[in-house]
Amino acid sequence: MSRPRIVIVGAGFAGYRTARTLSRLTRHQADITLLNPTDYFLYLPLLPQVAAGILEPRRVSVSLSGTLPRVRLVLGEADGIDLDARTVHYADPEGGGGTLSYDRLVLAAGSVNKLLPIPGVAEHAHGFRGLPEALYLRDHVTRQVELAAAAGDRAECAARCTFVVVGAGYTGTEVAAHGQMYTDAQVRKHPMRTGMRPRWMLLDVAERVLPEMDERLSRTADRVLRQRGVDVRMGTSVKEATHDGVLLTDGTTVDTRTLVWCVGVRPDPLVESLGLPMERGRLLVDPHLQVPGRPELFACGDVAAVPDLNQPGQYTPMTAQHAWRHGKVCAQNVAASLGIGGERRAYRHRDMGFVVDLGGAKAAANPLGVPMSGPAAGAVTRGYHLAAMPGNRVRVAADWLLDAVLPRQAVQLGLVRSWSVPLESASPEVARVPGRPEGEPAASRADGGPTAPSRRSEAGAAEDRSGGEPAEDRSGGGPAEDRSGGGPAKGQPGGGPAKGQPGGGPAKGQPGGGPAKGQPGGEPAKGQPGGEPAKGQPGGEPAKGQPGGEPAKGQPAGERAAKARPGGQPAKAAGTRPAAHAPGRPRKESKPSSAPKPSAVAEQAERARRAQSSRAPGATRSGSPGTPAPSRSAGPPAHPGPEPPENQPPPGPDIAPGPVKRTDGRAAEGDS
């Protein structure tokens, strides 16, 4: 009998705790698969310390494979769930995809940045939900202070040293508190203009800081922020954002280059596509974290609306504490539904209090309902984080110790750019990467985006049809040597075909040129009457400067681009080397081990001429009467050129692009 299959979507607080508990409960009695875009669990409460340079990024990143035994990790992001077929479809980091079948499914996809319909916010603000966003903010703040110190204009200096944080909740308060300390320490090494210092602003439409927490915590945090120099403005938010500043709801305009969006979060939009009952974007579940009517489906964390049994009629808030506890109860109920563990249990919680790290020795905490502030609260806060982290405790403690005795390193690495961490993102934990150039293999994409046409772009095809000169390849270089073809070189009359292809083009400037060795008969130079189109082109493209324009570099038709030189130089075919070509002489091919002797070439050419003489006069290579093919000699054409064997169709629009196979059983050089 096969073991039951359990699939967990997401490795946040809820998903990670579910996987860890199931690994311990099942003991090889079930196949557990964890689907997550990254290979680490991110401890979000310490993310502001990463942005402030206190902790290194890997300190808050706990390895999934290293801490979850008997759990199979699949890197990817779920983009579709078929509840009837019991399958989950996902996209992997390189643009591929896959499907996971399950007997039990746990949805713990977490949350994303909450957006508001404010002009300019999506374009100019950055969130704070993932490690890439924290790294970007650290580099950005460091860069702005350094640019302000070197600025000659006082207004520019003030704008660069103004940092606006929207949202005075848990995250926004800690970002502003740590940010003010970080920039104050930085300007000691980079003094600015007289009378100027970094300015941090904390905005929120609420009446007080930390509105969802106890009022005593709120007062403590507000006092520490104001003493540190943070401009706290409650009842105020952003009305419009631009590249140079923000317009506030009270009519004030603030010149700034930094807008940090910490307004809140919303459930991952994945659950909205299921068509199941929802509660403000969250999937409705029963107290056992099971979806009603779907015994195989469980949900926990921020995507689940879990009834609060201590406050009937309400649901548990979207906090890390509840998500962590959801995971344990969910794992126990999943195991119970498979007959592996004990009985099901409902989710109940007891408020253990909150802690807010305000930087340095300052903090606000109320463990077990006891309000604390100052160094005592700071010690409790850091002790709580060390106890709650599932790994890296020693490393985190070591970084705290080093920060207490050594100055911070204010260095911008530039690893994360502004465009790679957009505010509107379904995966804030993953930084975007540049889209691959069109024509690049799909496997080379790392952003998981849709695959572009592998051969040529629509724009390039339209330019070819219009007769203009196409633009150069967007990738910025020629195609790889293992590709079937690139664009002909500028100034070349179409480029010569790869060695071993029938109908090799003659060298530039030669009326006829010599045929490729081993071929029954060469083709006339491109551009001559009756000439053959470029290799792989359905109809061929004329040379640059001729009516019709030149094929773009990197297109599948034609050969690789080569540097223009007198007489032209053929491009490399796959696995071959280009032969040197001197002006005024026929092109010479590199000698393969099985190359025929010159006498064999002459015999083959003679047979082709005999076959030509036996045909009706006036027939041309292209099949259109009245245009004789040029001679292959150096002089003017005196008679029609040789024809290929009768069993070989003539090249042209009726021939599909691609390499021509040899008839002697051997693969021609240049075939891909």
C-alpha positions as CSV (number, residue, x, y, z in Angstrom):
1,M,0.0,0.0,0.0
2,S,1.4,3.4,-1.0
3,R,2.0,6.0,1.6
4,P,-0.3,9.0,1.8
5,R,1.0,12.2,0.1
6,I,0.9,15.5,2.0
7,V,1.7,18.7,0.1
8,I,2.3,22.0,2.0
9,V,2.2,25.2,0.0
10,G,4.4,27.9,1.6
11,A,7.2,27.8,4.2
12,G,6.4,30.8,6.3
13,F,5.7,30.6,10.0
14,A,2.6,28.4,9.5
15,G,4.0,26.2,6.7
16,Y,7.4,25.7,8.3
17,R,5.8,24.7,11.6
18,T,3.4,22.3,9.9
19,A,6.2,20.6,8.0
20,R,8.4,20.3,11.0
21,T,5.6,18.8,13.2
22,L,4.4,16.4,10.5
23,S,8.0,15.2,10.0
24,R,8.1,14.3,13.6
25,L,4.6,12.8,13.8
26,T,4.5,10.7,10.6
27,R,8.0,9.0,11.0
28,H,8.2,7.8,7.3
29,Q,4.5,6.9,7.2
30,A,3.7,9.6,4.8
31,D,5.4,11.4,1.9
32,I,5.7,15.1,2.8
33,T,6.4,17.7,0.1
34,L,7.0,21.3,0.8
35,L,6.5,23.8,-2.1
36,N,8.2,27.1,-1.6
37,P,9.8,29.8,-3.9
38,T,13.0,29.8,-1.7
39,D,15.0,27.2,0.1
40,Y,14.9,29.0,3.5
41,F,12.5,30.0,6.2
42,L,12.6,33.8,6.8
43,Y,12.4,35.0,10.4
44,L,10.5,38.3,9.6
45,P,10.7,40.0,13.0
46,L,14.4,40.5,12.6
47,L,14.2,41.8,9.1
48,P,14.6,45.5,10.2
49,Q,17.9,44.6,11.7
50,V,19.1,43.3,8.4
51,A,18.2,46.6,6.7
52,A,20.0,48.5,9.5
53,G,23.2,46.5,9.1
54,I,23.0,44.8,12.5
55,L,22.5,41.2,11.2
56,E,23.8,39.6,8.0
57,P,21.0,38.3,5.7
58,R,21.8,34.6,6.3
59,R,21.3,35.0,10.0
60,V,17.5,35.4,9.6
61,S,17.4,32.7,6.9
62,V,17.0,29.1,8.2
63,S,17.7,26.3,5.7
64,L,14.7,24.2,5.0
65,S,16.5,21.1,3.8
66,G,18.9,21.3,6.8
67,T,16.2,21.6,9.5
68,L,13.3,19.6,8.0
69,P,14.3,15.9,7.9
70,R,12.1,13.5,5.9
71,V,10.6,16.5,4.0
72,R,11.0,16.8,0.3
73,L,11.6,20.4,-0.8
74,V,10.3,21.6,-4.2
75,L,11.4,25.0,-5.3
76,G,8.5,26.8,-7.0
77,E,5.5,29.0,-6.7
78,A,2.0,27.5,-6.8
79,D,-0.1,29.1,-9.6
80,G,-3.0,26.7,-9.9
81,I,-4.9,24.2,-7.7
82,D,-7.3,21.6,-9.1
83,L,-9.4,20.5,-6.1
84,D,-11.3,17.8,-8.0
85,A,-8.1,16.2,-9.4
86,R,-6.2,16.9,-6.2
87,T,-3.2,18.4,-7.9
88,V,-1.1,21.5,-7.5
89,H,0.5,23.1,-10.4
90,Y,3.6,25.2,-9.8
91,A,6.2,27.3,-11.7
92,D,9.8,26.7,-10.8
93,P,12.4,29.5,-10.6
94,E,13.7,29.0,-14.1
95,G,10.4,29.3,-15.9
96,G,9.5,25.6,-16.0
97,G,6.6,24.0,-14.2
98,G,5.3,20.8,-12.7
99,T,2.4,19.2,-10.9
100,L,2.2,17.7,-7.5
101,S,-0.5,15.2,-6.5
102,Y,-1.8,15.0,-3.0
103,D,-4.0,13.2,-0.5
104,R,-3.9,16.1,2.0
105,L,-3.2,19.7,1.0
106,V,-2.1,22.4,3.5
107,L,-2.4,26.0,2.2
108,A,0.0,28.3,4.1
109,A,1.0,30.7,1.3
110,G,1.3,33.7,3.7
111,S,0.7,37.3,2.7
112,V,1.9,40.0,0.3
113,N,2.1,43.8,0.5
114,K,-1.2,45.6,0.8
115,L,-1.8,48.1,-1.9
116,L,-4.0,51.2,-1.8
117,P,-5.3,53.2,-4.8
118,I,-2.9,56.1,-4.3
119,P,-1.3,57.6,-7.4
120,G,2.4,56.9,-7.8
121,V,2.7,54.5,-4.8
122,A,3.1,51.3,-6.9
123,E,5.7,52.9,-9.0
124,H,7.8,54.8,-6.4
125,A,7.4,52.9,-3.1
126,H,9.0,49.7,-1.9
127,G,7.6,47.2,0.6
128,F,9.3,45.4,3.4
129,R,8.1,41.8,3.3
130,G,11.1,39.9,2.0
131,L,14.9,39.6,2.2
132,P,15.5,41.3,-1.2
133,E,13.5,44.4,-0.1
134,A,15.5,44.6,3.1
135,L,18.8,44.4,1.2
136,Y,17.6,47.0,-1.3
137,L,16.6,49.4,1.5
138,R,20.0,49.0,3.2
139,D,21.9,49.8,0.0
140,H,19.5,52.6,-1.0
141,V,19.7,54.4,2.3
142,T,23.5,54.1,2.4
143,R,23.7,55.5,-1.2
144,Q,21.4,58.4,-0.5
145,V,23.5,59.5,2.5
146,E,26.7,59.3,0.5
147,L,25.2,61.3,-2.4
148,A,23.8,63.9,0.0
149,A,27.2,64.4,1.6
150,A,28.7,65.1,-1.8
151,A,25.8,67.2,-3.1
152,G,26.5,70.9,-3.7
153,D,22.8,71.9,-3.6
154,R,21.2,72.3,-0.2
155,A,17.8,71.3,-1.4
156,E,19.1,68.1,-3.0
157,C,21.0,67.2,0.1
158,A,17.8,67.6,2.2
159,A,15.7,65.5,-0.2
160,R,18.2,62.7,-0.3
161,C,18.4,62.6,3.5
162,T,14.6,62.5,4.0
163,F,13.2,59.0,4.4
164,V,9.4,58.5,4.6
165,V,7.9,55.4,6.2
166,V,4.2,54.9,5.7
167,G,2.5,52.6,8.3
168,A,3.1,52.9,12.1
169,G,2.5,49.2,12.8
170,Y,4.9,46.7,14.1
171,T,7.1,46.7,11.0
172,G,7.0,50.4,10.1
173,T,7.8,51.4,13.7
174,E,10.9,49.2,13.8
175,V,12.1,50.3,10.4
176,A,11.9,54.0,11.4
177,A,13.6,53.4,14.7
178,H,16.5,51.3,13.4
179,G,16.8,53.5,10.3
180,Q,17.3,56.7,12.3
181,M,20.1,55.1,14.3
182,Y,21.8,53.7,11.2
183,T,21.8,57.0,9.3
184,D,23.0,59.0,12.3
185,A,25.9,56.7,12.7
186,Q,26.7,57.0,9.0
187,V,26.8,60.8,8.9
188,R,29.4,60.8,11.6
189,K,31.7,59.4,8.9
190,H,30.2,61.5,6.0
191,P,29.5,64.9,7.5
192,M,26.8,66.8,5.6
193,R,26.2,70.5,5.2
194,T,26.1,72.6,8.4
195,G,22.8,72.2,10.3
196,M,21.6,69.2,8.4
197,R,21.0,65.6,9.5
198,P,19.0,62.7,8.2
199,R,15.3,63.0,8.7
200,W,13.0,60.0,9.1
201,M,9.2,60.5,8.9
202,L,6.6,57.9,10.2
203,L,3.1,58.4,8.9
204,D,-0.1,56.6,9.6
205,V,-3.8,57.4,9.5
206,A,-4.3,55.9,12.9
207,E,-4.4,58.0,16.0
208,R,-1.3,56.4,17.7
209,V,1.8,54.4,17.0
210,L,1.3,50.6,17.1
211,P,-2.5,50.9,17.0
212,E,-3.2,47.2,17.2
213,M,-1.1,46.8,20.4
214,D,-1.5,47.8,24.0
215,E,-1.6,51.6,24.6
216,R,1.4,51.4,27.0
217,L,3.5,49.8,24.3
218,S,2.3,52.6,22.0
219,R,3.3,55.3,24.3
220,T,6.7,53.8,24.9
221,A,7.4,53.4,21.2
222,D,6.2,57.0,20.5
223,R,8.4,58.5,23.2
224,V,11.6,56.6,22.0
225,L,11.0,57.6,18.4
226,R,10.5,61.3,19.1
227,Q,13.6,61.4,21.4
228,R,15.6,59.8,18.6
229,G,14.5,62.5,16.1
230,V,11.9,60.7,14.1
231,D,9.1,62.9,12.8
232,V,6.0,61.0,13.9
233,R,2.8,62.2,12.2
234,M,-0.4,60.4,13.1
235,G,-3.6,61.0,11.2
236,T,-1.5,61.7,8.1
237,S,-0.7,59.6,5.0
238,V,0.4,59.9,1.4
239,K,-2.0,61.4,-1.1
240,E,0.3,61.1,-4.1
241,A,3.9,59.9,-4.7
242,T,6.4,61.0,-7.4
243,H,10.0,60.4,-8.2
244,D,11.0,63.6,-6.3
245,G,8.7,63.5,-3.3
246,V,5.3,62.8,-1.8
247,L,2.2,64.9,-1.3
248,L,0.6,64.3,2.1
249,T,-3.0,64.3,3.0
250,D,-2.6,67.5,5.0
251,G,-1.4,69.3,1.9
252,T,2.3,69.2,2.8
253,T,4.8,68.4,0.1
254,V,7.9,66.5,1.2
255,D,10.9,66.2,-1.1
256,T,12.4,62.7,-0.7
257,R,13.9,59.9,-2.7
258,T,12.8,57.2,-0.3
259,L,9.3,55.9,0.3
260,V,9.0,52.7,2.4
261,W,5.5,51.1,2.3
262,C,4.6,49.3,5.6
263,V,0.9,49.9,5.5
264,G,0.0,46.2,6.1
265,V,-0.4,42.9,4.3
266,R,-3.1,41.0,2.5
267,P,-3.6,37.3,2.0
268,D,-1.8,35.6,-0.9
269,P,-4.1,35.9,-3.9
270,L,-3.7,32.2,-4.6
271,V,-6.6,31.3,-2.3
272,E,-9.0,33.6,-4.2
273,S,-8.9,31.4,-7.3
274,L,-10.3,28.3,-5.4
275,G,-13.9,29.5,-5.5
276,L,-14.4,28.7,-1.9
277,P,-16.1,30.8,0.9
278,M,-13.8,33.7,1.9
279,E,-13.7,36.2,4.7
280,R,-11.9,39.5,3.6
281,G,-9.6,37.7,1.3
282,R,-8.9,34.8,3.7
283,L,-10.1,31.2,3.3
284,L,-12.8,30.2,5.8
285,V,-11.9,27.2,7.9
286,D,-13.4,25.6,11.0
287,P,-11.6,25.6,14.4
288,H,-9.7,22.5,13.3
289,L,-8.2,24.5,10.4
290,Q,-10.1,22.3,7.9
291,V,-12.1,23.8,5.0
292,P,-15.8,22.8,5.3
293,G,-16.8,20.3,2.7
294,R,-13.3,19.5,1.7
295,P,-11.9,16.9,4.2
296,E,-8.5,16.8,2.3
297,L,-8.0,20.6,2.4
298,F,-6.4,22.5,5.3
299,A,-5.4,26.1,5.6
300,C,-3.4,28.0,8.3
301,G,-1.5,31.3,8.7
302,D,-2.4,34.5,7.0
303,V,-4.5,32.9,4.2
304,A,-6.9,31.3,6.7
305,A,-9.7,32.9,8.6
306,V,-9.6,30.9,11.8
307,P,-12.4,31.4,14.3
308,D,-11.2,32.9,17.6
309,L,-12.8,30.7,20.2
310,N,-11.8,33.1,23.0
311,Q,-13.7,35.9,21.2
312,P,-16.8,34.4,19.5
313,G,-17.6,36.0,16.1
314,Q,-14.1,37.1,15.4
315,Y,-11.1,35.6,13.7
316,T,-7.5,35.4,14.8
317,P,-5.4,38.3,13.5
318,M,-2.7,37.9,10.9
319,T,0.4,37.8,13.2
320,A,3.5,35.6,13.3
321,Q,2.5,34.3,16.8
322,H,-0.9,32.9,15.5
323,A,0.7,31.6,12.3
324,W,3.3,29.7,14.3
325,R,0.7,28.1,16.5
326,H,-1.6,27.4,13.6
327,G,1.1,25.2,12.1
328,K,1.4,22.9,15.1
329,V,-2.4,22.4,15.4
330,C,-2.8,21.9,11.6
331,A,0.0,19.3,11.5
332,Q,-1.7,17.3,14.3
333,N,-5.1,17.4,12.6
334,V,-3.6,16.4,9.2
335,A,-1.9,13.4,10.9
336,A,-5.1,12.5,12.7
337,S,-7.1,12.6,9.5
338,L,-4.8,10.0,8.0
339,G,-5.0,7.8,11.1
340,I,-1.4,8.4,12.0
341,G,-1.6,10.6,15.0
342,G,-4.1,11.1,17.8
343,E,-7.4,12.9,17.8
344,R,-8.2,16.2,16.2
345,R,-7.9,19.3,18.3
346,A,-9.4,22.8,17.9
347,Y,-7.2,25.9,17.8
348,R,-7.2,27.9,21.0
349,H,-4.6,30.5,22.0
350,R,-3.5,32.5,25.0
351,D,-2.0,36.0,24.4
352,M,1.7,35.8,25.4
353,G,2.3,39.5,24.8
354,F,4.3,41.4,22.2
355,V,7.8,42.7,21.9
356,V,9.0,45.6,19.7
357,D,12.7,46.2,19.2
358,L,13.5,49.9,18.8
359,G,17.2,49.6,18.3
360,G,20.1,49.7,20.7
361,A,19.0,49.0,24.2
362,K,15.5,50.4,23.7
363,A,12.4,48.3,23.3
364,A,8.8,48.0,24.2
365,A,7.4,44.7,25.5
366,N,4.6,43.3,27.6
367,P,5.4,39.6,28.2
368,L,2.5,37.9,29.8
369,G,0.8,41.3,30.1
370,V,3.6,43.0,32.1
371,P,4.5,46.3,30.4
372,M,8.2,46.9,30.2
373,S,10.5,49.5,28.6
374,G,14.2,50.4,28.5
375,P,17.1,48.0,28.7
376,A,15.0,45.4,30.5
377,A,12.5,45.3,27.7
378,G,15.5,45.1,25.2
379,A,16.9,42.1,27.0
380,V,13.4,40.4,27.0
381,T,12.9,41.2,23.4
382,R,16.2,39.7,22.2
383,G,15.8,36.7,24.5
384,Y,12.3,36.0,23.0
385,H,13.7,36.2,19.4
386,L,16.5,33.8,20.2
387,A,14.0,31.3,21.7
388,A,11.6,31.6,18.9
389,M,14.1,31.2,16.0
390,P,14.3,27.6,14.7
391,G,18.0,28.0,13.9
392,N,21.0,30.3,13.7
393,R,20.7,31.3,17.3
394,V,24.5,31.3,18.0
395,R,25.2,33.3,14.8
396,V,22.5,35.9,15.7
397,A,23.8,36.3,19.2
398,A,27.3,36.7,17.8
399,D,26.2,39.5,15.4
400,W,24.5,41.3,18.3
401,L,27.7,41.1,20.3
402,L,29.8,42.4,17.5
403,D,27.4,45.3,16.8
404,A,27.7,46.3,20.5
405,V,31.5,46.6,20.4
406,L,32.3,47.4,16.7
407,P,31.0,50.1,14.3
408,R,28.7,49.0,11.6
409,Q,29.9,48.7,8.0
410,A,28.0,51.2,5.9
411,V,28.7,49.7,2.5
412,Q,26.3,49.4,-0.4
413,L,26.8,46.2,-2.4
414,G,24.3,46.9,-5.2
415,L,23.1,43.3,-5.3
416,V,19.4,44.3,-5.5
417,R,18.2,47.0,-7.8
418,S,15.1,49.1,-7.5
419,W,13.2,47.4,-10.4
420,S,13.8,44.0,-9.0
421,V,11.7,44.6,-5.8
422,P,8.4,46.2,-7.0
423,L,5.8,46.9,-4.5
424,E,3.2,45.0,-6.4
425,S,4.5,41.5,-6.3
426,A,2.9,38.2,-5.5
427,S,6.3,36.9,-4.2
428,P,8.1,39.6,-2.2
429,E,10.6,37.0,-1.0
430,V,12.0,36.6,-4.5
431,A,13.8,39.4,-6.4
432,R,12.9,39.8,-10.0
433,V,15.6,39.3,-12.6
434,P,15.9,40.9,-16.1
435,G,13.7,39.2,-18.7
436,R,15.6,37.1,-21.1
437,P,16.2,38.4,-24.6
438,E,13.9,37.1,-27.2
439,G,15.3,34.0,-28.8
440,E,17.1,32.9,-25.7
441,P,16.3,29.4,-24.5
442,A,13.5,29.2,-21.9
443,A,15.8,27.4,-19.5
444,S,17.9,30.4,-19.1
445,R,15.1,32.5,-17.6
446,A,15.2,32.9,-13.9
447,D,12.1,35.0,-13.3
448,G,9.7,32.3,-14.3
449,G,8.0,34.6,-16.8
450,P,6.3,33.5,-20.0
451,T,8.4,32.2,-22.8
452,A,9.1,34.5,-25.7
453,P,9.3,33.1,-29.3
454,S,12.4,31.1,-29.6
455,R,13.2,32.1,-33.1
456,R,12.5,35.7,-34.0
457,S,10.5,38.5,-32.6
458,E,7.4,39.9,-34.1
459,A,9.0,43.3,-34.5
460,G,11.9,41.8,-36.4
461,A,9.6,39.8,-38.7
462,A,7.5,42.9,-39.4
463,E,10.7,44.9,-40.3
464,D,11.8,42.1,-42.6
465,R,8.4,42.1,-44.4
466,S,8.4,45.8,-44.8
467,G,11.8,45.8,-46.5
468,G,13.6,47.9,-43.9
469,E,16.8,47.1,-42.1
470,P,16.0,45.2,-38.9
471,A,17.6,46.2,-35.7
472,E,20.4,44.2,-34.2
473,D,19.8,41.4,-31.8
474,R,18.6,42.6,-28.4
475,S,20.8,40.2,-26.6
476,G,23.8,42.4,-27.5
477,G,25.9,39.7,-29.2
478,G,25.9,36.9,-31.7
479,P,24.2,33.7,-31.1
480,A,26.0,30.8,-29.3
481,E,28.1,28.6,-31.5
482,D,25.8,25.6,-30.9
483,R,22.8,27.3,-32.4
484,S,21.7,26.5,-35.9
485,G,22.2,29.9,-37.3
486,G,22.7,33.6,-36.7
487,G,22.6,36.6,-38.9
488,P,24.9,37.2,-41.8
489,A,27.7,39.7,-41.4
490,K,27.2,43.3,-42.4
491,G,28.5,44.0,-45.8
492,Q,28.4,40.3,-46.7
493,P,26.0,39.3,-49.5
494,G,24.0,37.0,-47.3
495,G,26.9,35.0,-45.8
496,G,28.1,31.6,-47.0
497,P,26.3,28.4,-45.9
498,A,27.9,26.0,-43.5
499,K,30.5,23.6,-44.9
500,G,28.9,20.5,-46.3
501,Q,25.6,22.2,-47.2
502,P,24.6,21.9,-50.9
503,G,24.7,25.2,-52.7
504,G,27.5,27.0,-50.9
505,G,27.5,30.7,-51.7
506,P,30.5,32.1,-53.5
507,A,32.8,34.6,-52.0
508,K,32.0,38.3,-52.1
509,G,33.1,40.0,-55.3
510,Q,33.3,36.7,-57.2
511,P,30.8,36.3,-60.0
512,G,30.6,32.6,-59.5
513,G,33.0,31.3,-56.9
514,G,34.0,27.7,-56.4
515,P,31.7,25.1,-55.1
516,A,32.1,23.6,-51.7
517,K,34.2,20.4,-51.7
518,G,32.2,17.3,-52.0
519,Q,29.1,18.9,-53.3
520,P,27.7,18.1,-56.7
521,G,27.5,21.7,-57.7
522,G,27.8,25.1,-56.0
523,E,25.3,27.9,-56.0
524,P,26.0,31.3,-57.5
525,A,26.8,34.3,-55.3
526,K,23.9,35.8,-53.5
527,G,22.7,38.9,-55.3
528,Q,23.5,37.5,-58.7
529,P,20.7,36.6,-61.0
530,G,19.3,33.3,-60.0
531,G,21.3,33.3,-56.8
532,E,20.3,31.2,-53.8
533,P,18.9,32.8,-50.6
534,A,20.9,32.7,-47.4
535,K,21.1,29.5,-45.5
536,G,17.9,28.6,-43.5
537,Q,15.9,31.6,-44.9
538,P,12.6,30.5,-46.5
539,G,13.0,33.0,-49.2
540,G,16.3,34.6,-48.5
541,E,17.1,38.2,-47.6
542,P,19.0,40.5,-49.9
543,A,22.3,42.0,-48.8
544,K,22.4,45.3,-46.9
545,G,21.8,48.2,-49.1
546,Q,19.8,46.1,-51.6
547,P,16.0,46.5,-51.8
548,G,14.6,44.5,-48.9
549,G,17.3,45.2,-46.3
550,E,19.6,42.8,-44.5
551,P,18.5,40.1,-42.0
552,A,19.0,40.9,-38.3
553,K,21.8,39.4,-36.4
554,G,20.9,36.5,-34.2
555,Q,17.9,35.4,-36.4
556,P,17.6,31.7,-37.2
557,A,17.8,32.4,-40.9
558,G,21.3,32.9,-42.2
559,E,24.6,32.2,-40.5
560,R,26.3,33.9,-37.5
561,A,27.4,37.4,-37.9
562,A,31.0,37.7,-38.9
563,K,33.3,40.7,-39.1
564,A,33.3,42.2,-42.5
565,R,36.6,41.8,-44.4
566,P,37.6,41.9,-48.0
567,G,36.1,38.9,-49.8
568,G,33.9,38.0,-46.8
569,Q,34.5,35.3,-44.2
570,P,32.1,32.6,-43.6
571,A,30.6,32.2,-40.2
572,K,31.3,29.3,-37.9
573,A,29.1,26.4,-38.4
574,A,28.5,24.2,-35.4
575,G,31.6,22.2,-34.7
576,T,33.7,23.8,-37.6
577,R,36.2,26.5,-38.0
578,P,35.8,29.2,-40.6
579,A,38.2,29.1,-43.6
580,A,40.3,32.1,-44.4
581,H,39.4,33.8,-47.7
582,A,41.6,36.0,-49.7
583,P,40.2,38.6,-52.1
584,G,39.9,37.5,-55.7
585,R,40.1,33.8,-54.9
586,P,37.4,31.2,-54.4
587,R,36.6,30.4,-50.8
588,K,38.5,27.5,-49.4
589,E,36.9,25.1,-47.0
590,S,38.8,23.5,-44.1
591,K,39.9,20.0,-45.1
592,P,38.0,17.3,-43.3
593,S,39.4,13.8,-43.0
594,S,36.9,12.5,-45.6
595,A,37.1,15.4,-48.1
596,P,37.1,14.3,-51.7
597,K,40.0,15.0,-54.0
598,P,39.8,17.7,-56.7
599,S,39.4,15.1,-59.4
600,A,36.2,13.9,-57.7
601,V,34.9,17.4,-57.6
602,A,35.5,17.8,-61.3
603,E,33.8,14.6,-62.1
604,Q,30.8,15.5,-60.0
605,A,30.6,18.9,-61.7
606,E,30.9,17.3,-65.1
607,R,27.9,15.0,-64.3
608,A,25.9,18.0,-63.2
609,R,26.7,19.8,-66.5
610,R,25.6,16.8,-68.5
611,A,22.3,16.7,-66.5
612,Q,21.9,20.4,-67.2
613,S,22.4,20.0,-71.0
614,S,19.8,17.2,-71.1
615,R,17.1,19.6,-69.7
616,A,15.0,21.9,-71.6
617,P,16.8,25.3,-72.3
618,G,15.6,28.4,-70.6
619,A,14.8,26.7,-67.2
620,T,16.3,28.6,-64.3
621,R,17.2,27.6,-60.7
622,S,14.3,29.4,-59.2
623,G,11.9,27.9,-61.7
624,S,11.0,31.2,-63.4
625,P,11.8,31.4,-67.1
626,G,13.8,34.1,-68.7
627,T,16.6,34.5,-66.0
628,P,19.5,32.2,-66.7
629,A,21.8,31.2,-63.8
630,P,25.2,32.7,-63.8
631,S,28.4,30.8,-64.5
632,R,30.6,29.6,-61.7
633,S,33.8,30.8,-63.5
634,A,35.5,34.1,-62.8
635,G,34.4,35.6,-66.1
636,P,31.0,36.8,-67.2
637,P,28.4,33.9,-67.3
638,A,28.4,32.3,-70.7
639,H,25.9,29.6,-70.1
640,P,23.5,28.5,-67.4
641,G,25.2,27.2,-64.3
642,P,25.0,23.6,-63.0
643,E,21.8,22.3,-61.5
644,P,21.6,20.2,-58.4
645,P,20.7,16.5,-58.7
646,E,17.1,15.8,-59.7
647,N,16.2,14.2,-56.4
648,Q,17.1,17.4,-54.5
649,P,14.4,20.0,-54.5
650,P,15.5,23.6,-55.3
651,P,15.9,25.9,-52.3
652,G,13.3,28.7,-52.0
653,P,10.1,29.5,-50.2
654,D,8.9,25.9,-50.5
655,I,11.8,24.6,-48.5
656,A,11.4,24.6,-44.7
657,P,14.2,26.4,-42.9
658,G,16.9,24.2,-41.4
659,P,20.0,22.2,-42.3
660,V,20.0,20.1,-45.4
661,K,21.0,16.5,-44.7
662,R,23.6,14.7,-46.8
663,T,22.5,11.8,-49.0
664,D,25.6,9.7,-48.3
665,G,24.6,8.7,-44.8
666,R,27.1,11.1,-43.1
667,A,26.0,14.1,-41.1
668,A,27.2,17.3,-42.8
669,E,29.4,19.6,-40.8
670,G,27.3,22.5,-39.5
671,D,24.1,20.4,-38.9
672,S,22.8,21.1,-35.5
